[in-house]
Amino acid sequence: MSSGVSATSAEDSPSAEAVVSGRREFGSRQGAETTRCDSPLPQSLGGEQRNRVSLWHGLDAAGMVSLLRLRPELNLANADRLLGGILMSGANSLLNAISSLVYGRRVAAQRLNHPPVFILGHWRSGTTMLHNLLTLNPELGFLNLYQCLNPGHFLLTEKVIAPLTEWMLSSTRPMDNMPLSWSLPQEDEMGLCVSTLLSPYIMIAFQDRMDVYERFFDPRDMTPNEQRIWKAALMSLLQKFALRSDQTPVMKSPTHTFRVPTLMEMFPEAKFVYIHRNPRDVIRSTVRLRKVLFTENSIGPLHPECWLGQTVDVYERCIRSYEDTKHLIPGKQLVEIGFEQLEKNPAEVVHRIHRELDLAGWDKAEPLVMKEVAGFADYRKNSFRPDPEMESLVRTRLAWACELYGYEPARTRVA
């Protein structure tokens, strides 16, 4: 996988020592209290399901060795995922090497055609809906699921392998019923994860060990060498996108909400859209998201006793990180919206974003957005039963966030 400006070389893969060094107490930047891994689960979580494709299928051999050196918890029930990842890691290493030979120099020399647009916001705040609507504009582009799972060789393999393996994917995302395919927009954090392991998404293998991944939310908490690797991996993704397309890249990863200072340092002309949502709905839906992602990607046993407490911890840190650093973004490069606005008047909000960020192409995008919005009536939200423990946490720990964004702590029953 691409962990530098050009495609992967083994020395660019982080060692186990690099991944676990420089630990700090979670939440120390804001002095937040950390919830123990004994919080009860919401009542709405149901049965498990399995998927044919997992995050670990994107690792190369060096990445797989680095992951295993961290000693993730394993179990026989998920041995097929680990074995599949090991087999794929060898193929990925070979394909990465070939892609590096074919495209490496061109990628390294590629200049970014346009400053990127970053969509910020906590998970389950409407970032996916916003990403999908914005990138209906032919002037705006995105990294898709295949590219994010295979960042080291998609330039070489996507046109052939993606169509042949589409059948391996479910038709919809299990956490929210939204469509799923190799060609649809995806989080670039997945590409950063499989190419460097310097990502909080390795939490899937370390559900009860936040000390392993907690500093990967914010590059400022990484070691200098880790920062170099991480920045090179993000730049490489954008260079590969620019090599393929003259569109403005729209990058959507909730993890970037923690990274405003680093993103402004790397891309001073970048533009940002921040979306917020009722914390009660966000927490409830994010716990479900964790359940689905961990069930479909874990190589060890599940630890549901951790999910609610960790979700609240991460939410607090995410929102505080953004609010503490958003002043670094020049006013004309940032738009803030509420999910409720987007849900009620999606075309109007997308038009506003185009106008305030001076994005080209609204005349082409408008009919496409209106057509997409017309189909929203068929979308089914997940429904949840009330959970007293979760609502108590929102009323106490997250009252400040509700007040900040003007929400009532207990308001709706869908997410």
ROTOR-241313 format. One record per residue (C-alpha): residue number from 1; residue in three letters; z, x, y. Coordinates in pm, whole numbers. Last residue first. Example, Ala and Ser with C-alpha at 12.3 -4.5 7.8 and 13.67 -1.06 7.14 Angstrom:
2
{kevex 2	doro Ser	z 714	x 1367	y -106}
{kevex 1	doro Ala	z 780	x 1230	y -450}
REM end
This chain:
415
{kevex 415	doro Ala	z 1367	x -3091	y 772}
{kevex 414	doro Val	z 1501	x -3449	y 752}
{kevex 413	doro Arg	z 1843	x -3602	y 814}
{kevex 412	doro Thr	z 1863	x -3590	y 1191}
{kevex 411	doro Arg	z 2130	x -3562	y 1459}
{kevex 410	doro Ala	z 2442	x -3369	y 1382}
{kevex 409	doro Pro	z 2486	x -3065	y 1609}
{kevex 408	doro Glu	z 2334	x -3245	y 1912}
{kevex 407	doro Tyr	z 2070	x -3020	y 2063}
{kevex 406	doro Gly	z 2025	x -2888	y 2417}
{kevex 405	doro Tyr	z 1888	x -2543	y 2339}
{kevex 404	doro Leu	z 2189	x -2339	y 2446}
{kevex 403	doro Glu	z 2435	x -2616	y 2355}
{kevex 402	doro Cys	z 2314	x -2628	y 1996}
{kevex 401	doro Ala	z 2321	x -2249	y 1987}
{kevex 400	doro Trp	z 2682	x -2237	y 2114}
{kevex 399	doro Ala	z 2790	x -2501	y 1860}
{kevex 398	doro Leu	z 2663	x -2272	y 1586}
{kevex 397	doro Arg	z 2984	x -2146	y 1425}
{kevex 396	doro Thr	z 3185	x -2466	y 1463}
{kevex 395	doro Arg	z 2959	x -2771	y 1456}
{kevex 394	doro Val	z 2698	x -2591	y 1243}
{kevex 393	doro Leu	z 2959	x -2474	y 993}
{kevex 392	doro Ser	z 3103	x -2826	y 968}
{kevex 391	doro Glu	z 2757	x -2965	y 908}
{kevex 390	doro Met	z 2710	x -2724	y 619}
{kevex 389	doro Glu	z 3042	x -2812	y 463}
{kevex 388	doro Pro	z 2985	x -3188	y 503}
{kevex 387	doro Asp	z 2639	x -3193	y 341}
{kevex 386	doro Pro	z 2427	x -3494	y 432}
{kevex 385	doro Arg	z 2146	x -3567	y 186}
{kevex 384	doro Phe	z 1817	x -3398	y 252}
{kevex 383	doro Ser	z 1452	x -3509	y 275}
{kevex 382	doro Asn	z 1158	x -3268	y 270}
{kevex 381	doro Lys	z 882	x -3370	y 507}
{kevex 380	doro Arg	z 567	x -3534	y 375}
{kevex 379	doro Tyr	z 239	x -3480	y 561}
{kevex 378	doro Asp	z -9	x -3769	y 550}
{kevex 377	doro Ala	z 31	x -3856	y 919}
{kevex 376	doro Phe	z -45	x -3495	y 1007}
{kevex 375	doro Gly	z -415	x -3546	y 937}
{kevex 374	doro Ala	z -503	x -3644	y 1293}
{kevex 373	doro Val	z -342	x -3322	y 1412}
{kevex 372	doro Glu	z -604	x -3119	y 1227}
{kevex 371	doro Lys	z -892	x -3309	y 1390}
{kevex 370	doro Met	z -734	x -3271	y 1734}
{kevex 369	doro Val	z -683	x -2898	y 1676}
{kevex 368	doro Leu	z -1046	x -2852	y 1573}
{kevex 367	doro Pro	z -1171	x -3051	y 1873}
{kevex 366	doro Glu	z -954	x -2842	y 2109}
{kevex 365	doro Ala	z -1025	x -2497	y 1965}
{kevex 364	doro Lys	z -1376	x -2447	y 2102}
{kevex 363	doro Asp	z -1281	x -2544	y 2458}
{kevex 362	doro Trp	z -951	x -2359	y 2410}
{kevex 361	doro Gly	z -1136	x -2032	y 2347}
{kevex 360	doro Ala	z -960	x -1765	y 2548}
{kevex 359	doro Leu	z -584	x -1724	y 2572}
{kevex 358	doro Asp	z -442	x -1705	y 2924}
{kevex 357	doro Leu	z -81	x -1703	y 2800}
{kevex 356	doro Glu	z 11	x -2008	y 3010}
{kevex 355	doro Arg	z -313	x -2196	y 2941}
{kevex 354	doro His	z -343	x -2126	y 2571}
{kevex 353	doro Ile	z 23	x -2208	y 2517}
{kevex 352	doro Arg	z -14	x -2532	y 2715}
{kevex 351	doro His	z -316	x -2631	y 2504}
{kevex 350	doro Val	z -110	x -2574	y 2188}
{kevex 349	doro Val	z 166	x -2793	y 2333}
{kevex 348	doro Glu	z -73	x -3075	y 2427}
{kevex 347	doro Ala	z -241	x -3064	y 2086}
{kevex 346	doro Pro	z 94	x -3079	y 1906}
{kevex 345	doro Asn	z 246	x -3368	y 2105}
{kevex 344	doro Lys	z 546	x -3504	y 1911}
{kevex 343	doro Glu	z 586	x -3228	y 1652}
{kevex 342	doro Leu	z 525	x -2949	y 1903}
{kevex 341	doro Gln	z 775	x -3096	y 2148}
{kevex 340	doro Glu	z 1032	x -3142	y 1872}
{kevex 339	doro Phe	z 978	x -2782	y 1765}
{kevex 338	doro Gly	z 1082	x -2666	y 2110}
{kevex 337	doro Ile	z 869	x -2430	y 2316}
{kevex 336	doro Glu	z 901	x -2091	y 2488}
{kevex 335	doro Val	z 598	x -1909	y 2631}
{kevex 334	doro Leu	z 599	x -1536	y 2698}
{kevex 333	doro Gln	z 343	x -1288	y 2838}
{kevex 332	doro Lys	z 333	x -1424	y 3194}
{kevex 331	doro Gly	z 708	x -1372	y 3229}
{kevex 330	doro Pro	z 706	x -1005	y 3130}
{kevex 329	doro Ile	z 887	x -952	y 2796}
{kevex 328	doro Leu	z 1195	x -727	y 2824}
{kevex 327	doro His	z 1400	x -1028	y 2935}
{kevex 326	doro Lys	z 1362	x -1157	y 2579}
{kevex 325	doro Thr	z 1616	x -899	y 2460}
{kevex 324	doro Asp	z 1958	x -1067	y 2452}
{kevex 323	doro Glu	z 1819	x -1415	y 2380}
{kevex 322	doro Tyr	z 1612	x -1281	y 2091}
{kevex 321	doro Ser	z 1893	x -1084	y 1932}
{kevex 320	doro Arg	z 2138	x -1371	y 1983}
{kevex 319	doro Ile	z 1901	x -1613	y 1808}
{kevex 318	doro Cys	z 1842	x -1384	y 1511}
{kevex 317	doro Arg	z 2204	x -1268	y 1475}
{kevex 316	doro Glu	z 2336	x -1620	y 1463}
{kevex 315	doro Tyr	z 2066	x -1731	y 1221}
{kevex 314	doro Val	z 2130	x -1431	y 997}
{kevex 313	doro Asp	z 2500	x -1510	y 963}
{kevex 312	doro Val	z 2434	x -1882	y 909}
{kevex 311	doro Thr	z 2181	x -1807	y 635}
{kevex 310	doro Gln	z 2418	x -1554	y 477}
{kevex 309	doro Gly	z 2692	x -1813	y 447}
{kevex 308	doro Leu	z 2460	x -2077	y 299}
{kevex 307	doro Trp	z 2285	x -1850	y 50}
{kevex 306	doro Cys	z 2569	x -1647	y -94}
{kevex 305	doro Glu	z 2702	x -1886	y -362}
{kevex 304	doro Pro	z 2342	x -1940	y -470}
{kevex 303	doro His	z 2334	x -1597	y -635}
{kevex 302	doro Leu	z 2031	x -1607	y -863}
{kevex 301	doro Pro	z 2002	x -1369	y -1156}
{kevex 300	doro Gly	z 1761	x -1076	y -1148}
{kevex 299	doro Ile	z 1391	x -1017	y -1092}
{kevex 298	doro Ser	z 1379	x -1286	y -824}
{kevex 297	doro Asn	z 1042	x -1403	y -688}
{kevex 296	doro Glu	z 1001	x -1775	y -756}
{kevex 295	doro Thr	z 1369	x -1871	y -769}
{kevex 294	doro Phe	z 1449	x -1646	y -474}
{kevex 293	doro Leu	z 1172	x -1800	y -265}
{kevex 292	doro Val	z 1266	x -2159	y -354}
{kevex 291	doro Lys	z 1641	x -2120	y -306}
{kevex 290	doro Arg	z 1597	x -1922	y 11}
{kevex 289	doro Leu	z 1371	x -2191	y 155}
{kevex 288	doro Arg	z 1627	x -2459	y 64}
{kevex 287	doro Val	z 1891	x -2266	y 255}
{kevex 286	doro Thr	z 1640	x -2238	y 539}
{kevex 285	doro Ser	z 1592	x -2617	y 552}
{kevex 284	doro Arg	z 1962	x -2687	y 596}
{kevex 283	doro Ile	z 2010	x -2409	y 847}
{kevex 282	doro Val	z 1706	x -2508	y 1055}
{kevex 281	doro Asp	z 1785	x -2879	y 1059}
{kevex 280	doro Arg	z 2138	x -2817	y 1186}
{kevex 279	doro Pro	z 2016	x -2549	y 1428}
{kevex 278	doro Asn	z 1787	x -2805	y 1600}
{kevex 277	doro Arg	z 1462	x -2617	y 1656}
{kevex 276	doro His	z 1332	x -2318	y 1852}
{kevex 275	doro Ile	z 984	x -2175	y 1909}
{kevex 274	doro Tyr	z 903	x -1849	y 2085}
{kevex 273	doro Val	z 542	x -1762	y 2171}
{kevex 272	doro Phe	z 473	x -1400	y 2262}
{kevex 271	doro Lys	z 195	x -1194	y 2418}
{kevex 270	doro Ala	z 140	x -823	y 2364}
{kevex 269	doro Glu	z 46	x -606	y 2665}
{kevex 268	doro Pro	z 320	x -345	y 2609}
{kevex 267	doro Phe	z 233	x -318	y 2237}
{kevex 266	doro Met	z 443	x -46	y 2068}
{kevex 265	doro Glu	z 736	x -46	y 2311}
{kevex 264	doro Met	z 717	x -422	y 2352}
{kevex 263	doro Leu	z 723	x -462	y 1973}
{kevex 262	doro Thr	z 1023	x -230	y 1945}
{kevex 261	doro Pro	z 1223	x -412	y 2213}
{kevex 260	doro Val	z 1128	x -759	y 2076}
{kevex 259	doro Arg	z 1228	x -680	y 1718}
{kevex 258	doro Phe	z 1479	x -944	y 1601}
{kevex 257	doro Thr	z 1229	x -1229	y 1652}
{kevex 256	doro His	z 984	x -1014	y 1455}
{kevex 255	doro Thr	z 1166	x -1121	y 1138}
{kevex 254	doro Pro	z 1035	x -1475	y 1189}
{kevex 253	doro Ser	z 691	x -1339	y 1099}
{kevex 252	doro Lys	z 375	x -1472	y 1261}
{kevex 251	doro Met	z 111	x -1238	y 1399}
{kevex 250	doro Val	z -183	x -1385	y 1591}
{kevex 249	doro Pro	z -459	x -1123	y 1604}
{kevex 248	doro Thr	z -713	x -1159	y 1888}
{kevex 247	doro Gln	z -1054	x -1177	y 1723}
{kevex 246	doro Asp	z -1301	x -887	y 1698}
{kevex 245	doro Ser	z -1262	x -880	y 1320}
{kevex 244	doro Arg	z -1269	x -654	y 1014}
{kevex 243	doro Leu	z -1182	x -319	y 1169}
{kevex 242	doro Ala	z -943	x -498	y 1403}
{kevex 241	doro Phe	z -753	x -643	y 1106}
{kevex 240	doro Lys	z -737	x -299	y 948}
{kevex 239	doro Gln	z -603	x -158	y 1273}
{kevex 238	doro Leu	z -345	x -436	y 1293}
{kevex 237	doro Leu	z -218	x -370	y 942}
{kevex 236	doro Ser	z -214	x 4	y 1012}
{kevex 235	doro Met	z -8	x -46	y 1326}
{kevex 234	doro Leu	z 252	x -238	y 1130}
{kevex 233	doro Ala	z 266	x 33	y 861}
{kevex 232	doro Ala	z 282	x 315	y 1117}
{kevex 231	doro Lys	z 571	x 144	y 1296}
{kevex 230	doro Trp	z 765	x 107	y 970}
{kevex 229	doro Ile	z 705	x 466	y 856}
{kevex 228	doro Arg	z 811	x 613	y 1191}
{kevex 227	doro Gln	z 1115	x 386	y 1213}
{kevex 226	doro Glu	z 1216	x 489	y 862}
{kevex 225	doro Asn	z 1196	x 854	y 963}
{kevex 224	doro Pro	z 1411	x 792	y 1273}
{kevex 223	doro Thr	z 1671	x 602	y 1064}
{kevex 222	doro Met	z 1668	x 225	y 1098}
{kevex 221	doro Asp	z 1892	x 20	y 1328}
{kevex 220	doro Arg	z 1640	x 26	y 1613}
{kevex 219	doro Pro	z 1385	x -110	y 1365}
{kevex 218	doro Asp	z 1570	x -446	y 1369}
{kevex 217	doro Phe	z 1573	x -673	y 1062}
{kevex 216	doro Phe	z 1570	x -369	y 834}
{kevex 215	doro Arg	z 1937	x -297	y 908}
{kevex 214	doro Glu	z 2055	x -572	y 672}
{kevex 213	doro Tyr	z 1863	x -457	y 364}
{kevex 212	doro Val	z 2092	x -268	y 127}
{kevex 211	doro Asp	z 2423	x -366	y 294}
{kevex 210	doro Met	z 2332	x -731	y 240}
{kevex 209	doro Arg	z 2406	x -693	y -128}
{kevex 208	doro Asp	z 2454	x -1043	y -276}
{kevex 207	doro Gln	z 2085	x -1138	y -283}
{kevex 206	doro Phe	z 1961	x -788	y -359}
{kevex 205	doro Ala	z 1622	x -842	y -529}
{kevex 204	doro Ile	z 1515	x -1124	y -296}
{kevex 203	doro Met	z 1690	x -938	y -15}
{kevex 202	doro Ile	z 1384	x -708	y -29}
{kevex 201	doro Tyr	z 1259	x -946	y 238}
{kevex 200	doro Pro	z 1482	x -767	y 490}
{kevex 199	doro Ser	z 1203	x -512	y 520}
{kevex 198	doro Leu	z 1174	x -137	y 495}
{kevex 197	doro Leu	z 1029	x -167	y 142}
{kevex 196	doro Thr	z 732	x 25	y 291}
{kevex 195	doro Ser	z 399	x -124	y 177}
{kevex 194	doro Val	z 538	x -425	y -9}
{kevex 193	doro Cys	z 770	x -524	y 273}
{kevex 192	doro Leu	z 538	x -454	y 565}
{kevex 191	doro Gly	z 269	x -665	y 400}
{kevex 190	doro Met	z 514	x -951	y 344}
{kevex 189	doro Glu	z 632	x -917	y 703}
{kevex 188	doro Asp	z 271	x -991	y 805}
{kevex 187	doro Glu	z 351	x -1356	y 744}
{kevex 186	doro Gln	z 57	x -1558	y 615}
{kevex 185	doro Pro	z -243	x -1752	y 746}
{kevex 184	doro Leu	z -458	x -1920	y 478}
{kevex 183	doro Ser	z -727	x -1742	y 274}
{kevex 182	doro Trp	z -527	x -1670	y -43}
{kevex 181	doro Ser	z -432	x -2036	y -70}
{kevex 180	doro Leu	z -135	x -2262	y 5}
{kevex 179	doro Pro	z -123	x -2601	y 177}
{kevex 178	doro Met	z 210	x -2723	y 324}
{kevex 177	doro Asn	z 448	x -2909	y 92}
{kevex 176	doro Asp	z 760	x -2758	y 258}
{kevex 175	doro Met	z 946	x -2524	y 20}
{kevex 174	doro Pro	z 703	x -2555	y -270}
{kevex 173	doro Arg	z 404	x -2427	y -71}
{kevex 172	doro Thr	z 102	x -2629	y -176}
{kevex 171	doro Ser	z -198	x -2584	y -410}
{kevex 170	doro Ser	z -7	x -2344	y -634}
{kevex 169	doro Leu	z -163	x -2000	y -671}
{kevex 168	doro Met	z -300	x -1838	y -988}
{kevex 167	doro Trp	z -627	x -2032	y -960}
{kevex 166	doro Glu	z -719	x -1829	y -652}
{kevex 165	doro Thr	z -750	x -1518	y -872}
{kevex 164	doro Leu	z -1128	x -1479	y -901}
{kevex 163	doro Pro	z -1190	x -1579	y -538}
{kevex 162	doro Ala	z -939	x -1319	y -413}
{kevex 161	doro Ile	z -1062	x -1036	y -639}
{kevex 160	doro Val	z -1419	x -990	y -514}
{kevex 159	doro Lys	z -1411	x -1039	y -137}
{kevex 158	doro Glu	z -1055	x -909	y -114}
{kevex 157	doro Thr	z -1100	x -577	y -295}
{kevex 156	doro Leu	z -1189	x -291	y -61}
{kevex 155	doro Leu	z -1051	x -406	y 273}
{kevex 154	doro Phe	z -764	x -565	y 78}
{kevex 153	doro His	z -657	x -225	y -56}
{kevex 152	doro Gly	z -326	x -113	y 93}
{kevex 151	doro Pro	z -219	x -442	y 250}
{kevex 150	doro Asn	z -231	x -631	y -81}
{kevex 149	doro Leu	z 26	x -912	y -46}
{kevex 148	doro Cys	z -45	x -945	y 326}
{kevex 147	doro Gln	z -421	x -933	y 282}
{kevex 146	doro Tyr	z -419	x -1192	y 6}
{kevex 145	doro Leu	z -195	x -1426	y 205}
{kevex 144	doro Asn	z -404	x -1411	y 522}
{kevex 143	doro Leu	z -379	x -1191	y 830}
{kevex 142	doro Phe	z -472	x -1390	y 1136}
{kevex 141	doro Gly	z -739	x -1453	y 1397}
{kevex 140	doro Leu	z -777	x -1607	y 1742}
{kevex 139	doro Glu	z -1115	x -1658	y 1915}
{kevex 138	doro Pro	z -1218	x -1918	y 1655}
{kevex 137	doro Asn	z -918	x -2130	y 1763}
{kevex 136	doro Leu	z -778	x -2289	y 1447}
{kevex 135	doro Thr	z -543	x -1991	y 1466}
{kevex 134	doro Leu	z -315	x -2167	y 1711}
{kevex 133	doro Leu	z -264	x -2469	y 1485}
{kevex 132	doro Asn	z -183	x -2272	y 1169}
{kevex 131	doro His	z 57	x -2040	y 1349}
{kevex 130	doro Leu	z 235	x -2333	y 1517}
{kevex 129	doro Met	z 284	x -2513	y 1185}
{kevex 128	doro Thr	z 407	x -2190	y 1029}
{kevex 127	doro Thr	z 649	x -2114	y 1313}
{kevex 126	doro Gly	z 802	x -2463	y 1305}
{kevex 125	doro Ser	z 1170	x -2363	y 1315}
{kevex 124	doro Arg	z 1197	x -2323	y 939}
{kevex 123	doro Trp	z 1262	x -1946	y 968}
{kevex 122	doro His	z 1393	x -1840	y 1307}
{kevex 121	doro Gly	z 1150	x -1806	y 1594}
{kevex 120	doro Leu	z 880	x -1573	y 1721}
{kevex 119	doro Ile	z 501	x -1601	y 1716}
{kevex 118	doro Phe	z 349	x -1268	y 1817}
{kevex 117	doro Val	z 10	x -1245	y 1994}
{kevex 116	doro Pro	z -162	x -912	y 1952}
{kevex 115	doro Pro	z -328	x -709	y 2230}
{kevex 114	doro His	z -705	x -708	y 2172}
{kevex 113	doro Asn	z -961	x -475	y 2015}
{kevex 112	doro Leu	z -704	x -240	y 1867}
{kevex 111	doro Arg	z -860	x 103	y 1827}
{kevex 110	doro Gln	z -980	x 215	y 1485}
{kevex 109	doro Ala	z -969	x 590	y 1423}
{kevex 108	doro Ala	z -709	x 573	y 1145}
{kevex 107	doro Val	z -883	x 273	y 988}
{kevex 106	doro Arg	z -1221	x 446	y 989}
{kevex 105	doro Arg	z -1073	x 761	y 841}
{kevex 104	doro Gly	z -901	x 574	y 558}
{kevex 103	doro Tyr	z -1182	x 334	y 468}
{kevex 102	doro Val	z -1354	x 469	y 157}
{kevex 101	doro Leu	z -1108	x 737	y 48}
{kevex 100	doro Ser	z -809	x 524	y 141}
{kevex 99	doro Ser	z -957	x 227	y -43}
{kevex 98	doro Ile	z -991	x 440	y -356}
{kevex 97	doro Ala	z -630	x 556	y -329}
{kevex 96	doro Asn	z -505	x 202	y -263}
{kevex 95	doro Leu	z -701	x 73	y -563}
{kevex 94	doro Leu	z -543	x 331	y -791}
{kevex 93	doro Ser	z -193	x 272	y -658}
{kevex 92	doro Asn	z -243	x -104	y -679}
{kevex 91	doro Ala	z -349	x -81	y -1044}
{kevex 90	doro Gly	z -36	x 116	y -1129}
{kevex 89	doro Ser	z 183	x -122	y -933}
{kevex 88	doro Met	z 23	x -421	y -1109}
{kevex 87	doro Leu	z 165	x -313	y -1444}
{kevex 86	doro Ile	z 512	x -256	y -1298}
{kevex 85	doro Gly	z 499	x -587	y -1110}
{kevex 84	doro Gly	z 402	x -773	y -1425}
{kevex 83	doro Leu	z 687	x -608	y -1614}
{kevex 82	doro Leu	z 931	x -705	y -1340}
{kevex 81	doro Arg	z 802	x -1060	y -1322}
{kevex 80	doro Asp	z 805	x -1098	y -1701}
{kevex 79	doro Ala	z 1163	x -971	y -1715}
{kevex 78	doro Asn	z 1279	x -1269	y -1510}
{kevex 77	doro Ala	z 1485	x -1441	y -1780}
{kevex 76	doro Leu	z 1583	x -1102	y -1918}
{kevex 75	doro Asn	z 1798	x -1013	y -1618}
{kevex 74	doro Leu	z 1797	x -749	y -1348}
{kevex 73	doro Glu	z 2029	x -658	y -1057}
{kevex 72	doro Pro	z 1854	x -414	y -828}
{kevex 71	doro Arg	z 1930	x -47	y -885}
{kevex 70	doro Leu	z 1800	x 108	y -561}
{kevex 69	doro Arg	z 1607	x 349	y -780}
{kevex 68	doro Leu	z 1419	x 45	y -912}
{kevex 67	doro Leu	z 1280	x -33	y -567}
{kevex 66	doro Ser	z 1179	x 327	y -501}
{kevex 65	doro Val	z 1000	x 344	y -837}
{kevex 64	doro Met	z 816	x 20	y -760}
{kevex 63	doro Gly	z 714	x 149	y -418}
{kevex 62	doro Ala	z 581	x 473	y -564}
{kevex 61	doro Ala	z 380	x 279	y -823}
{kevex 60	doro Asp	z 229	x 37	y -568}
{kevex 59	doro Leu	z 401	x -287	y -479}
{kevex 58	doro Gly	z 205	x -611	y -422}
{kevex 57	doro His	z 297	x -776	y -752}
{kevex 56	doro Trp	z 660	x -753	y -641}
{kevex 55	doro Leu	z 617	x -1047	y -402}
{kevex 54	doro Ser	z 543	x -1285	y -687}
{kevex 53	doro Val	z 232	x -1455	y -826}
{kevex 52	doro Arg	z 233	x -1681	y -1133}
{kevex 51	doro Asn	z 498	x -1913	y -990}
{kevex 50	doro Arg	z 808	x -2052	y -1152}
{kevex 49	doro Gln	z 1014	x -2360	y -1083}
{kevex 48	doro Glu	z 1386	x -2434	y -1051}
{kevex 47	doro Gly	z 1566	x -2765	y -1023}
{kevex 46	doro Gly	z 1736	x -2919	y -722}
{kevex 45	doro Leu	z 1914	x -2823	y -405}
{kevex 44	doro Ser	z 2024	x -3123	y -200}
{kevex 43	doro Gln	z 2399	x -3088	y -235}
{kevex 42	doro Pro	z 2428	x -2805	y 12}
{kevex 41	doro Leu	z 2575	x -2494	y -144}
{kevex 40	doro Pro	z 2937	x -2389	y -112}
{kevex 39	doro Ser	z 3033	x -2068	y 72}
{kevex 38	doro Asp	z 3163	x -1788	y -150}
{kevex 37	doro Cys	z 2952	x -1494	y -39}
{kevex 36	doro Arg	z 3172	x -1417	y 263}
{kevex 35	doro Thr	z 3061	x -1507	y 614}
{kevex 34	doro Thr	z 3028	x -1220	y 861}
{kevex 33	doro Glu	z 3190	x -1253	y 1204}
{kevex 32	doro Ala	z 2965	x -1158	y 1492}
{kevex 31	doro Gly	z 3028	x -848	y 1704}
{kevex 30	doro Gln	z 2686	x -886	y 1862}
{kevex 29	doro Arg	z 2542	x -554	y 1747}
{kevex 28	doro Ser	z 2801	x -546	y 1468}
{kevex 27	doro Gly	z 2646	x -843	y 1290}
{kevex 26	doro Phe	z 2633	x -667	y 956}
{kevex 25	doro Glu	z 2850	x -355	y 944}
{kevex 24	doro Arg	z 2630	x -48	y 936}
{kevex 23	doro Arg	z 2429	x 143	y 678}
{kevex 22	doro Gly	z 2239	x 456	y 776}
{kevex 21	doro Ser	z 2102	x 542	y 433}
{kevex 20	doro Val	z 2003	x 292	y 163}
{kevex 19	doro Val	z 1627	x 289	y 209}
{kevex 18	doro Ala	z 1596	x 655	y 294}
{kevex 17	doro Glu	z 1795	x 758	y -14}
{kevex 16	doro Ala	z 1576	x 542	y -236}
{kevex 15	doro Ser	z 1275	x 725	y -99}
{kevex 14	doro Pro	z 1039	x 553	y 137}
{kevex 13	doro Ser	z 669	x 564	y 46}
{kevex 12	doro Asp	z 474	x 783	y 288}
{kevex 11	doro Glu	z 481	x 1079	y 49}
{kevex 10	doro Ala	z 284	x 883	y -206}
{kevex 9	doro Ser	z -14	x 832	y 20}
{kevex 8	doro Thr	z -114	x 492	y 133}
{kevex 7	doro Ala	z -400	x 389	y 355}
{kevex 6	doro Ser	z -444	x 521	y 706}
{kevex 5	doro Val	z -212	x 455	y 998}
{kevex 4	doro Gly	z 78	x 477	y 757}
{kevex 3	doro Ser	z 247	x 272	y 489}
{kevex 2	doro Ser	z -62	x 110	y 353}
{kevex 1	doro Met	z 0	x 0	y 0}
REM end
